[in-house]
Amino acid sequence: MLRKTFIHAATLSALLALGACASNGAKTAMMDKPLYDRLGGTPAITAVVDDFIGNVAADSRINQRFAGANVPRLKKMLVDQICAGTGGPCKYTGADMENAHRGMKISDAEFGALVEDLVKSLDKFKVPAKEKNDLLGILGPMKTQIVGK
């Protein structure tokens, strides 16, 4: 589970408008930017994390896992982790994923539910497919450090 886990609507609208109107050269320049910038930076990441946490809270498949969580700390850790992992200026100071989830015995189904909740937020904010896939490509490999530990 990504116990530590984006697009501010105005930032996303600007990015989508830019992408729709840009020449191939401008699109290429945008794609050369770090994922952090392509997602819209910390404000955008924070918006998606806030929505994502709401999805998790409403998800009966996994919300009990978070019943005792310090939600403000969880949000900060998720924002910092995603920001740092996508090339942003943030520093993630939380535990590594294996130690953070040791003894929790998280199942494949629970991990899958969490990913579905994240994708739901990314889709809500209309994160482009490339950026969504790039982000999931960064977060996905954490599964081996989280499931069954």
C-alpha positions in Angstrom: 0.0 0.0 0.0 1.3 3.5 -0.7 0.7 4.7 2.8 3.0 7.7 2.2 0.7 9.3 -1.5 -2.0 15.8 -8.0 -3.1 18.2 -10.5 -4.4 21.6 -9.5 -7.4 22.3 -11.8 -6.0 25.6 -13.1 -2.6 24.1 -13.7 -4.0 21.1 -15.4 -6.2 23.3 -17.6 -3.1 25.3 -18.6 -1.1 22.2 -19.4 -3.9 20.7 -21.5 -4.4 23.9 -23.4 -0.7 24.2 -24.0 -0.6 20.6 -25.2 -3.5 21.1 -27.5 -2.1 24.2 -29.1 1.6 23.5 -29.0 3.6 22.6 -32.0 5.5 19.3 -32.1 8.6 21.1 -31.0 6.9 22.6 -28.0 5.3 19.3 -27.1 8.8 17.7 -27.3 10.2 20.4 -25.0 7.4 19.7 -22.5 8.0 16.0 -22.5 11.7 16.6 -21.8 10.8 18.3 -18.5 10.9 16.2 -15.3 7.6 14.4 -14.5 7.3 16.7 -11.5 6.9 19.7 -13.8 4.7 17.9 -16.3 2.3 17.1 -13.4 2.1 20.7 -12.4 4.5 20.8 -9.4 3.7 20.6 -5.7 0.3 22.4 -5.9 -1.0 19.9 -8.4 0.5 16.9 -6.6 -1.1 18.1 -3.4 -4.6 18.4 -5.1 -4.4 14.9 -6.4 -3.2 13.5 -3.0 -6.1 15.2 -1.2 -8.6 13.7 -3.6 -6.8 10.3 -3.4 -7.0 10.3 0.4 -10.8 11.0 0.1 -11.1 8.0 -2.3 -9.3 5.8 0.1 -11.5 6.9 3.0 -14.6 6.0 1.0 -13.2 2.7 -0.2 -14.6 -0.1 2.0 -12.0 -2.5 0.6 -9.1 -0.7 2.3 -10.3 2.2 4.5 -10.0 0.2 7.7 -6.2 0.1 7.1 -6.2 3.9 7.5 -8.6 4.2 10.4 -5.9 5.2 12.9 -3.8 7.2 10.5 -2.6 10.7 11.1 -4.1 12.0 7.9 -2.3 15.4 7.7 1.0 13.5 8.2 0.0 10.9 5.7 -0.8 13.5 3.1 2.5 15.3 3.6 4.5 12.1 3.4 2.7 11.2 0.1 3.2 14.6 -1.4 6.9 14.6 -0.4 7.4 11.1 -1.7 5.7 11.7 -5.1 7.4 15.1 -5.4 10.8 13.7 -4.8 10.2 10.6 -6.9 9.1 12.6 -9.9 12.2 14.9 -9.9 10.8 17.7 -7.7 12.6 19.6 -5.0 10.9 17.9 -2.0 12.7 15.6 0.4 10.9 12.4 1.5 11.9 11.8 5.1 9.6 8.8 5.9 10.6 5.2 6.3 11.4 3.1 3.3 8.3 1.1 2.0 9.4 -2.2 3.3 9.9 -1.0 6.9 6.9 1.2 6.8 4.7 -1.7 5.9 6.4 -4.5 7.9 4.0 -6.7 9.7 0.9 -5.3 8.0 0.5 -8.3 5.6 -1.0 -6.2 2.9 -2.6 -8.3 0.2 -2.4 -8.0 -3.6 -6.1 -7.0 -3.6 -5.6 -4.2 -1.1 -2.6 -2.9 -3.1 -4.7 -3.1 -6.2 -7.6 -1.2 -4.6 -5.2 1.6 -3.5 -3.9 1.9 -7.1 -7.4 2.0 -8.4 -8.2 4.9 -6.0 -5.1 6.8 -7.2 -6.0 6.2 -10.8 -9.5 7.5 -10.1 -8.0 10.8 -8.8 -5.6 11.1 -11.7 -8.5 10.6 -14.1 -10.7 13.1 -12.3 -8.0 15.7 -12.8 -7.5 14.6 -16.4 -3.8 13.8 -16.0 -2.6 12.9 -19.5 -1.9 9.2 -20.2 1.9 9.6 -20.5 2.2 11.4 -17.2 -0.2 9.0 -15.5 1.8 6.0 -16.8 5.1 7.6 -15.9 3.9 8.1 -12.3 2.4 4.6 -12.0 5.7 3.3 -13.4 7.6 5.0 -10.5 5.1 3.8 -7.8 4.3 0.3 -9.1 7.7 -1.3 -8.3 7.1 -0.4 -4.7 4.5 -3.3 -4.6 7.3 -5.8 -3.9 8.3 -3.8 -0.9 4.8 -3.5 0.5 2.7 -6.6 -0.3 2.9 -9.5 2.2 5.4 -7.8 4.5 
